[in-house]
Amino acid sequence: MIESMSGELLKTSPEVEEKPDTTAEGATQVNKYSKVIKGAELDVYDVLKGFEVINPATQHAIKKLLMAGKRGIKDVKQDLSESIESIKRAIELETSKF
């Protein structure tokens, strides 16, 4: 059993699957950022919150790395290159804190 972000206990399973979303019009679409992992529905933003990633540029880089080439817009190489730029920006933001 694992606990979801809402505190609900969920059964664990080894499968990872995409979780479909329902739009306001009732059409079903797949949320590209949502996965069922060990029985818990999570998306990239749940992972960022769970690991307390607060730097927005770091968040952007992680999202690009987790979803590299999977969103249908950019290929893996472009997402990886953009994640490098986001990491550089994250370093700048961390440096400016002091």
TORKOL-4160 file (C-alpha; in steps of 0.2 Angstrom, whole numbers, padded with zeros to 4 digits, m for minus):
98
<pt num="1" X="0000" Y="0000" Z="0000"/>
<pt num="2" X="0005" Y="0018" Z="m0003"/>
<pt num="3" X="m0002" Y="0034" Z="0002"/>
<pt num="4" X="m0008" Y="0046" Z="m0012"/>
<pt num="5" X="m0006" Y="0065" Z="m0011"/>
<pt num="6" X="m0024" Y="0066" Z="m0003"/>
<pt num="7" X="m0019" Y="0054" Z="0010"/>
<pt num="8" X="m0029" Y="0039" Z="0003"/>
<pt num="9" X="m0021" Y="0022" Z="0004"/>
<pt num="10" X="m0019" Y="0014" Z="m0013"/>
<pt num="11" X="m0014" Y="m0004" Z="m0018"/>
<pt num="12" X="0003" Y="m0005" Z="m0026"/>
<pt num="13" X="0005" Y="m0013" Z="m0043"/>
<pt num="14" X="0021" Y="m0014" Z="m0054"/>
<pt num="15" X="0012" Y="m0007" Z="m0069"/>
<pt num="16" X="0014" Y="0011" Z="m0076"/>
<pt num="17" X="0000" Y="0017" Z="m0087"/>
<pt num="18" X="m0007" Y="0033" Z="m0094"/>
<pt num="19" X="m0022" Y="0039" Z="m0085"/>
<pt num="20" X="m0036" Y="0047" Z="m0097"/>
<pt num="21" X="m0043" Y="0064" Z="m0093"/>
<pt num="22" X="m0061" Y="0070" Z="m0096"/>
<pt num="23" X="m0063" Y="0087" Z="m0104"/>
<pt num="24" X="m0077" Y="0099" Z="m0099"/>
<pt num="25" X="m0086" Y="0093" Z="m0115"/>
<pt num="26" X="m0085" Y="0075" Z="m0109"/>
<pt num="27" X="m0072" Y="0069" Z="m0122"/>
<pt num="28" X="m0059" Y="0058" Z="m0115"/>
<pt num="29" X="m0041" Y="0063" Z="m0118"/>
<pt num="30" X="m0024" Y="0056" Z="m0111"/>
<pt num="31" X="m0015" Y="0068" Z="m0099"/>
<pt num="32" X="0002" Y="0067" Z="m0105"/>
<pt num="33" X="0009" Y="0071" Z="m0088"/>
<pt num="34" X="m0001" Y="0059" Z="m0078"/>
<pt num="35" X="0004" Y="0041" Z="m0075"/>
<pt num="36" X="m0002" Y="0027" Z="m0063"/>
<pt num="37" X="0013" Y="0021" Z="m0054"/>
<pt num="38" X="0011" Y="0007" Z="m0042"/>
<pt num="39" X="m0007" Y="0010" Z="m0041"/>
<pt num="40" X="m0006" Y="0028" Z="m0037"/>
<pt num="41" X="m0011" Y="0041" Z="m0050"/>
<pt num="42" X="0003" Y="0054" Z="m0051"/>
<pt num="43" X="0009" Y="0067" Z="m0063"/>
<pt num="44" X="0025" Y="0077" Z="m0065"/>
<pt num="45" X="0018" Y="0090" Z="m0054"/>
<pt num="46" X="0015" Y="0078" Z="m0040"/>
<pt num="47" X="0033" Y="0071" Z="m0041"/>
<pt num="48" X="0040" Y="0089" Z="m0041"/>
<pt num="49" X="0029" Y="0093" Z="m0025"/>
<pt num="50" X="0033" Y="0077" Z="m0017"/>
<pt num="51" X="0052" Y="0080" Z="m0019"/>
<pt num="52" X="0050" Y="0098" Z="m0014"/>
<pt num="53" X="0057" Y="0105" Z="m0030"/>
<pt num="54" X="0053" Y="0124" Z="m0029"/>
<pt num="55" X="0065" Y="0132" Z="m0041"/>
<pt num="56" X="0054" Y="0135" Z="m0057"/>
<pt num="57" X="0069" Y="0132" Z="m0069"/>
<pt num="58" X="0073" Y="0116" Z="m0060"/>
<pt num="59" X="0055" Y="0110" Z="m0062"/>
<pt num="60" X="0055" Y="0114" Z="m0080"/>
<pt num="61" X="0071" Y="0104" Z="m0083"/>
<pt num="62" X="0064" Y="0089" Z="m0074"/>
<pt num="63" X="0048" Y="0090" Z="m0083"/>
<pt num="64" X="0057" Y="0090" Z="m0100"/>
<pt num="65" X="0069" Y="0076" Z="m0094"/>
<pt num="66" X="0054" Y="0065" Z="m0088"/>
<pt num="67" X="0044" Y="0068" Z="m0104"/>
<pt num="68" X="0058" Y="0070" Z="m0117"/>
<pt num="69" X="0051" Y="0066" Z="m0134"/>
<pt num="70" X="0035" Y="0060" Z="m0127"/>
<pt num="71" X="0023" Y="0075" Z="m0129"/>
<pt num="72" X="0023" Y="0074" Z="m0148"/>
<pt num="73" X="0029" Y="0092" Z="m0151"/>
<pt num="74" X="0048" Y="0090" Z="m0149"/>
<pt num="75" X="0060" Y="0076" Z="m0152"/>
<pt num="76" X="0071" Y="0069" Z="m0138"/>
<pt num="77" X="0086" Y="0078" Z="m0143"/>
<pt num="78" X="0077" Y="0095" Z="m0143"/>
<pt num="79" X="0069" Y="0092" Z="m0126"/>
<pt num="80" X="0086" Y="0087" Z="m0119"/>
<pt num="81" X="0095" Y="0102" Z="m0125"/>
<pt num="82" X="0081" Y="0113" Z="m0118"/>
<pt num="83" X="0083" Y="0104" Z="m0101"/>
<pt num="84" X="0101" Y="0109" Z="m0101"/>
<pt num="85" X="0096" Y="0127" Z="m0104"/>
<pt num="86" X="0084" Y="0126" Z="m0090"/>
<pt num="87" X="0097" Y="0119" Z="m0078"/>
<pt num="88" X="0109" Y="0133" Z="m0082"/>
<pt num="89" X="0095" Y="0145" Z="m0078"/>
<pt num="90" X="0091" Y="0136" Z="m0062"/>
<pt num="91" X="0109" Y="0138" Z="m0057"/>
<pt num="92" X="0108" Y="0157" Z="m0060"/>
<pt num="93" X="0092" Y="0158" Z="m0049"/>
<pt num="94" X="0100" Y="0148" Z="m0035"/>
<pt num="95" X="0116" Y="0159" Z="m0036"/>
<pt num="96" X="0106" Y="0175" Z="m0035"/>
<pt num="97" X="0097" Y="0170" Z="m0019"/>
<pt num="98" X="0113" Y="0175" Z="m0009"/>
